[in-house]
């Protein structure tokens, strides 16, 4: 097929190529009765003589299909309920059998059928009358000789037709098609490969200081918690792990306990044994070949990052994920496939986003099968190279079965019918191309909370004789056997706003800048890494990022306020001389800072060199002055990091200059008691520093801090909306 011909394939024809599942109904219990019989008190129906009304007046809800897969010598019993939407009389169920469904498209259209197809097998009378919203239960049995087939896997369709009389006369009130797979052997040589990806994620809860906002992860890791159920549900499937979760579990499992924010204070909680046990089980799973793949660290919102011009953050998240996983899970784990946030999402396939994934080293994306044209001949649906129409873009992709993924995750009120639809859809893959195996990929949503009914349904599908359970890694490493042309996918914006991501970036820069204040190189490097990891957590596609950002901003405020400028609010200075200013460090670590000043027409103050301050100690520095006239002047003083980056809120010094133009007078009264009388001006919030036309002429002794330029404008930054 030429490129032009491939491009002309309509997107609507997609459902004929890949896995298709019927819609969901409502559920009800059904009592047992004799095979082919009816419930007590039912009336015998008359023959059908009229057509189908414009709208379905009744629905069929399945309670059981036994067995779910037909084999030689076995009949099938179907139980369920008829639910009326309008008053009906002379209600019965007529059963039709279509012995062969040759194409997936026909299986798809059967779900919306208004008329039954095939051959009528039997008719079961139900009730003489049925009120609106009323229900009547039924039980029908199809004999084995009517279901027997040949040597290959096939899919049959059983139509349950509700016959009733209303204002329109005797007619078809509703139809429900039930796929019924036929498997002649216990094992099928050419089976359909089925990979199920279960994301193992949790909301970001830990700040750069290491403190948790709440105990949500503790609850999720407990027996019966969400993460425990996810791990159990993914037994034998591919677990897509966000390494951030493993790292957080390790913090909870630390022998010394873990920090929790309570009322603005950090309170140490005891070690969590459940987190330790879950992490150990996760490590065991990661050691199994192909059992675990990685998500980017924090499961960052790739589409939002690309939209905001932060493609590098996606690369960082991928590399960080692999490094963190090597420390907490197992070496060699990789981000193999860019997984969508839901089975039907196209965000990873947008040209810019797929290019960002490729630049990050992730060569394949998972794309919904609804984008793909039908497979041609014996071409398998996954993997495939997607050519974007009217461009040179090619994206190696894996096709995700959208409908099957969504149906198994949210079976609605008809789990029995959903499971039967899933079995029929997977059997259709083998029946359509019995001589060649094909791969099917299911991707579950990030916030999925597994229930027992879902696990039962999934395992029933995986036990089907025509299904060969496999892993994402196995599908991703298969050679690409076909190329499909798809229309340009609209640019994806992601869930996070550009303004929020900019705020996060400024916060991370401010945190990294403050890390340079720490006197120990090791401490500075650790804090820098902590803010870099926190930035990725804040860029996660799920969770309460603004709450985490606020908490981290408050923690950084507290860090900055631990370094104080202690000085009289009003100081008399000589025109040419020195006066003392005290810097105090109330933190638990040694810090290195400098004090800079802006200029004034009347007086100039020289910046200090870098000063090292021990934890819990003050240091007094002498500030050299130069003045051209007596009088009053206001000067701003602000702390800077060793490489000249301002932080905190400026301190305003109100100076009175004396002695200008004559001999200098010693007017700095009581310099020895300045510390006692000083007003401690704490740095409690950050805002943009005003323009500083001149910062003095440099320190008397050491000059400006190393690697800085005194005339450089201060860096701007913001966290939680406050600007630096």
N, C-alpha and C positions, 0 to 999 in steps of 0.2 A: 504493500500500500504506500502510495506517495505521501509526502508531507502534507500536500494540499488536501489529499483525500482524508488523511487522518484528522486534519484540523476541522474538516467539515462534519465529523461525527458529532451529533448533538449531545450535550451534557445529560439530557434527560434519559438517554439510552443507557446510562451507566448501570442502572439497577439490573440490567440483564447480564452484566459481566461478573459481578461479585455477589457476596453474601447478602441475601435479602430475607427479612423476617416480617411476619405478619403483625398486625396491630394487636392491641391489648383490649380485653373486655372486662367484665366484672365477675367475681367469684361467688360460688354458693355450694353448699354441701348437697349430696344426692344420696338418697336411701337406696339400698339394694332391692332389686325385684328380679323376676325371672328373666332370663336372657330373651331379648326381643320383646319383652312384655312392657307393661305400662304401670304407672302408679295406680293405687286403688282409687276407685271413684272416677276414672277417666271415661270419656264417651268416645264411641267409635267415630272416626272422621268420615266424611264423605269424600268423593273423588274431587281432585282439583280441576277446576274448569276455567279459572280466570288467571290473568297475568299478575305481575308484580306491581304493587302500589308504588307511587313516586318515592316514598321514603320508607326505610325499614321501621316496622312497628314492634319488633321484638329482637332481642339479642340472645345469643347462646353463650353461656359461661361454662367452661369445662372444669370438672372436679378431678377427673382421673382418666388416663389412657393406659390400659394394661393389656399386653406389654407395650412399651413405647416404641419398640422396634419389632417388626414382624419377621418371623422366620418360618421355614417349612413346617407344616403341621400345626401351626398356632393360629387361633382366632384372636380377635381383639375386642375388648369391652370398653366402651366409652360412657362415662357418666357425666352429668352436668345439670344445668338448669336453664329454663327458658324464662326470660324476664321481659314482660310486656311494657311498652311505653304508652299504649292506649288500650282501652278495654277490647278484649278479644273473646270470641266464642269458638267452640269446636276446635280446640288447639291440639295439634299433633306434630310429631317430628318424623319427617321422611328422610331416609338415609340413601345417599348416592355414592357411587364409587367410580373414580377415574383411575384406571389402573396404571397409567404411565404419564409422567410429566417430563417431556424431553428437554425443556430449556428453563433456566432460572427466571426468565421474564414471565413465563406462565405461572410459575409458583408465586411470583410477586403479584400478578394481577388477581390471583385467586383470593387474596386477602380482602379485596373490596368488591368481590362478586355479588351481584344482586340475584343471580340465578344459579342453580346447581347445574353441574355438568357431569357427564358420564352415564352410568346405568343405575337406575333405582334398585336398591337391594331389599329394603324393608320399610315399613311404616309403623310408628308407635303412637297410639292415641294417648293423650295426656289428660286434659280436663275439659269439661263442658264450657266453662267460662273462666276468664282470667281478667282481673281488674288492672287498671293502669298501675304500674310499679309492682304488680304482683308477680310471683314466680311459681313455676311448676318444675319438679325434678323429673329426670328421665334416666334410663339406662338401656343401652342398645349393645348388641353383640354381633359382630360380623364373623361369619363362619370362615374357617381356615381355607376351604376350597375356593372361596371367592377372592382370597388374598394371595394365593400361591403365584410365584413368578419364576423367572429364569435364573441363570447363574450369576448375573451381575447386580450390583447395588442399584436400586431404583427408588423413586419416590412416588407414592400413590397419594391421591387426594380424596379424603372422605368429606362429603358435603352434608352438613346437618341443616336441613331445610325445615323451617317452622311454617306449618300450614295452619291457617285460621280464617275465621269469618268475621268481617266487620262491615262497616258501611259500604266498602268496596266489593263486598261479596266474598266468596271463598278464594283465597289468594295466598301467595308467598309472603309471609310477614317478616321473615328474616332468614339470613343464610350465614353459616359459619363454616369455613373451609379448614380442615384439620390435616396437616401433612402427616403421612404415615410411611416412614422409611421401610424398605424391604432389604434385608441383609441375608443372603443365602448361606454365608459361611461365618464362622466365628471370627476370622481375621480376613481382612481385605489386603491383597498384595500391594496394590497401588492405592494407598490411602491419602487423604487430604491432611497435610501438615497444619497444625493449629498452634499458634503461639499466643499466649495471653500475658499481657504486661500489667502488673499491679503496682502502681506508684506507692512508695513508702515515704510519705512526706508528713510534715507537721509545720504549724505556723511558727515563724521566728519569734522567740520569746526572750532572748538573752542580749544584753547590752554589751558594749565594748569593755566595760568594767567586769564583765563576767556574771553579773547579777541577773536572775530570772524575774520577769515581770509578774509571773503567777506560777501556780503548780500544775498547769494544764498538761505538761509533758509527763509529770509524775502520774497523773490519772490515766493518760493514754498508755503508759508502759505497764500499768498494774494488770494483774490477771483479769481477763474480760474487757480490758481497755481496747481502744480503737487500734493502736499499733499492734497489740497482741493478736487481735482478730485478723488484721491485714497479713501478718506473717503466716498465720495458720491457713488463711484462704489462698495464699500464694504457694502453698506446698506443691511442688512439681511445676510451678509456673515461673515466669521471669519476674523478679522483684526489681523495680526501678527505684533505687535508693538515693535520697538526697543526703550526701555525707554530713551536712549540717546536723541532721538528726542524730547520727552516730556520735558526732562530736559532743552534742548536748547530753546524750545519754552517758557518755564518759564523764562529764562534769558531775552529773547527778550521782554517779556510781563512785566518785572519788572518796577514799577513806576519811578525809578530813571534813566531809560534808559539802554542801553547795549553798551559794548565796541567794537569798530571796529578798526582793524589795518589799518592805512592809511600811506603809506610811512614810515613804521618803527615806527610810533607813534600810540598810542592808543587814539582814538577820541570817545567820548561818543555820541551815537545816541539816539534820542527820543524813548520813549516806542512805541512798535509796537502793535496797537490794533488788527490787523489781527491775529497775533500770539496768543494774549490773547483769541480771539474768537475761533480759531482752537483748542487751548488747552482745552477750556471749552467744546467744542463739543466732543473732544476725551475722556474727563472724563465722559461725559454722556454715550458715547458708552461703555466705560470700566465698567460702573455700571450695564450694561445689562448682564444677565447670559449667559456665553458661547460666547459672542460677541467678546472678545479680548483674545488672547493668547500672550505670550511674546517671543521675540527673545533674545538671550544673549546681554548684554550691548555692544553697539558698533557694534552688529552683527559681532562678531569676526570671523576670518577665522579659524575654528576649525581644518581643515585638516592641514593647514600650521603650526599651533601651535603644534599639535601632532608631526609632522615631525621634528620640531625644538626642541623637547624635552621640551615643555612648556605647558604640560597638565594642570598644576595648573592655568594657565591664563584662560583656558576655565571654570574651576570651579569658579574662581573669577568672570568671566563675567556673569555666570548664577546667582550667588548669588547677585551680584551687580544689575542685572536687576530687580530682585524681590524686592530688597530694594528700589531702585529708583522709581519703579512703585508704590510702596506703598505710596511714598511721593507725586508723581505728578499725578497719575492716580486713582488707587483704591487699597485697601488692598486685599490680597489673590490671586492676579494674579501670574501665574506660567509659567515657560518654560516647557510646557507639552511634546512637540515632537520636535526632532531635524529635522528641515526643511532643505532640500537641497537648494543650490543656484539656481537651475533650476529643472524642473520636472524630467529630465532624468539623473540628477547627482547621482553618486553612492558613493560620497566621504563620506557621513555620515555612510555608510554601511561597509566601510573598517574596518577590525577587530580592529585595534588599535584605530581608530577614534570612533567607536561605544562603545568601552570600556571606552574611555575618557568621552563620553557623559554620560554613565552609572555612572561613578565615580562622575560626576558633579550633579547627581540626576535626569537626564533626561532619563527615562526608555524606551522610544520608539523613533524610527527613522522613517522618511518617506522615503520609497524606491521605485524606479521606477518599474512599473509593467513589464517592459521589462526583468527584472531579474527573474521573477517568472514563474514556470511551470504552466500549466493550472490547474484551479480548478477542483477537482474531484467530480462528482455527484452534490450534492446540496451545496457544500462548497462555502461560500462567499469569495470574494477576499481580503477583508480588515475587521478587522486586521488579521495578520498572524505572526506566529513565524518562523523566518528564521534560519535554521540550515546550517552552513557553512560546505561544504563537507570536509571530512578528518580532521576535527577538532572538538573540544568540544564547539565551539562558538555557542551561540544561541542569536538571536537578535529579540526582539519583535518589529514588524514593522507595518506600515500602507502603503498599496500599492497606489502609486500615478499614476493616469492615465496620462501617458506621452504625448500621441498624442493629447488627448483632451485639455490638458493644453496648449500645444504649439500652437495648431490650433486656439484656442479662443484668445490667446494673439496676434498672428500674422496671421490674416486671409488672408494676401496677397491681391491679386487682385480679389478674388472671395468670398466676405463675405457671399453672399447668399448661395453658395454651401457649404461653411464651416459650416454655421449654420445648414443646412439641414443634413450634415454629423454628426454633434454633436447630433441633435435630434434623428437620427437613431441609433447612438451608445448607447445613454442612454436608448432608448426604447428597444434595444436588451438585455440589462441587465434584464429588467422585463420580456420580452418575453421568454428568455431562461429558467428562473426559476420563473414562475408566482406564485408559491406557497410559495416563501420565499423572503423577502426583502434583498437587498444587499447594501453595502456601496461603494460609489465612492468618491475619494479624488482628487481635483485639487489643485495644488500649482503653483502660478504665480511667475515669476522671480522678483528678488529684484529691478531691475532698470525699472520695468514696468511703463509706462506712459499711463494711460487709455484714450481711445477715445470713443466718443459717440457711434460709431458703435459696439464697443466691449460690452459696457454696455447693448445695445439693444439686442445683441445676447445672452449674459449671462442670461438676464431676460426672454428671450423667452424660453431658455432651462429650467430654473427654474419653469416656468409656465406650463410646460408640465404635463399632468395629471398623468403620471407614475413616476414623480420625486417628492421626498419629501425633500425639503431643510433642511439641518441639519448643525451642527457645528463640528469643529475639536474636541472639547472637547467630544461631544457625540460619535464620532467614536473612539476616543482614549480610552474611558472608556468601550467600548463594550468588552465582553469576547473574548479571542482568540479561534477560533474554528478549526483551522487547522495548520499544520506544513508543510513547504516546504523546500526542500534542494536546496541550490544554490551553485554555484562554489565560490571559494575564490575570493573576490573582490580585485583587485590590490590596493596596498597602495596608498592613496591619498596624494598629496603634497600640494594642496591648491594654491592660487594665489600669496601669499606673499613669498618672498625669505627668506631663513634662515638667511643670512647675515643682511638683513633689520630688521628682528625680534630681532636679537642680538643687533643691534644698538639701537632699541627702548628700549630694556631692560636696556642697559647701561645708556641711557638718563634718564629713570625713576629712576634708582638707584642714579644717580647724583642729580636729583631734590629732591628726598627724603632725601639724605644726607645734602643738603643745607638747607632743611626745619628745621633741628636741630639748625641752627645758630640763628633762630629767638628767641628773648628773651621771648616772650609770648608762653606758652604751647599751648594755644588755636590756635594761629596763626600757630605754627609749625604743629599741627595736621591737620588743614585745608589744608595747603599747601601739606602735605604728601598725604592726600586723593586726592587732585587735580591731583597730578602726577600719582597716581595709576589709576584714572579714565582716564586720558589722555593716559596712556599706552594702555588701552583697546580700546580707540578710534583710536589710531595709528595701532592697530592690526585688524581693520575692513577689511572685504573682498573687500569693494568698497571705492571709494573716493581717494583723492590725499594725501596719507599718507606722502610721502617725503616732500611735501610742508608744511604740518602741522608740521612735525618734524623739519624742518629748522626754521620755525617761533618760535617754542617753544624753540629751542636751543638758538636762538638769545635772547629770553626773559630771559632765565636762565643766559646767559652771562651777560646781563645787571644787573641782581640781584647780581651776584658775583662781578662785577666791582664796585658796590656801596660801597664795603668795600675795603679801600685802605691802603697800607703800605706807609707811608710818611717818607723818609730818604734820606740823602745825598748819591749820587751815590758813593762818595769816602769818607771814614770816617777814622780818626786817633783814635785809641783806646789804652788805657793803657794795659799793660801786665796783670794786675790784677786790675780790677775796674769795672766801669759801663759806658755805654753810652746810650743816649736816642733814642727811635724810636717812631714815632707817628702813631697811627691807626686812620683812619677817616671813619665814617659811613655817607654816603650821602643818604641813603635810608630813607623811612618814618617810619620805625619800629626799635625798639631797637633790637640789635643783641648781641650775645655772641660768641666770637672767642678767639683763642689762636694763638701765633706766635711761630713756631718751626724753628730750624736751622739744617743744616747738619753739619758734622764735617770737620775739616781741620787739617792738620799735624801741622800747626804753631799755630792756635788759636782755642779755643772751646768757643761757646756761649751757655748760658743756655736758655732752652725754657721758655716761660712765662706761667703763669697760665691762666685760662679762664678770659677774660676781658669783662665786659658789657659796651656797647657803646650806648649812647642815639642817637635818630635819628638826623641827621644833625650836629653831634658833633665829635670832635677829642678827643683821649685819648693818653697820652704819657706814655710809659712804659720804665723802666730801664732794660737794658740788661747786665747781669754780664758776664765778660770775664775771661778767663784763657789762658795764652800763655806760650809757652816754648822757643820762640826765637823771636827776633825782625825781622821786614821785612814786606812784603806784602802777603796778603792772600785773596782769593775769597770764600765767603760763600753764600749758598742759604738760603733764608728765605721764608717760605710759611705759609699761613693761614690754620688753621685746625678748624673743627667743635668742639663743646664741647666734643664729644666722639672720637676725634682724627682722623677724616677723612679729608685728605687734599682736598682743592679745589682751583681752579684758577691756574695761572702761577707763578712759583717761582720768587722771586725778588733776583737779584744778588747784594751782598754787597762787594765792593772792600775795604778791610781794610788795614791800615798801623799800625803795632804793634810797640810800643816803650816802653822802660822801662823793657824789659824782662831781668832777671838776676840781677837787681838792684832795688833801690827804685822806686816805681811807680811814674810817673809824670802825673800831671793833664794836659792832652793834648787835652781834648775834648773842643776845643774852641767854644765859643758861643752856648752852649747847649740851651740857652733860645730862640735863634732865629733860631733853626733848622727847626721849622715848616714853617717859612717864606721862608727860602732858599732851602727847600727840593725839590727834584724832585718827583712829584706824579707819581708813577708807577702803572698804572691801570691794572687790570686783565681783559683782553679783550678776551682771548680765553684759552681753556683748552687743555693740551697735557699730554702725559704720563710723570710722574715725573721720573727723573733718580733714580737709586738705591741710597739709602741713608745709607751708612755704619754705621753712628752714628749720633744721633740727639741731642747730648749734654747730660748733666746729670740731666736735669729737671729744673723747675722753682726754683728760690731762695726762694720764699715764699710759693706758693701754690702747687708746684709740677706739674706733667703733668695733663691734663684735666681728669676729672672723667671718669672712665671706660675704660681707654686706656692704652696701653703699648708703651713706647717710641720706642722700637725696632721693633714695628710692621711695615711692609712694607706698603706704602700708597696704597689706593684703586685705581684701574684703572677703567676708565669709558670712554664712548665716546658718542657724539651726533653729528649727521650729518657727521660722518666719522672722526671727530677729536678725538684723544685719550687723555685720562687723564693721 
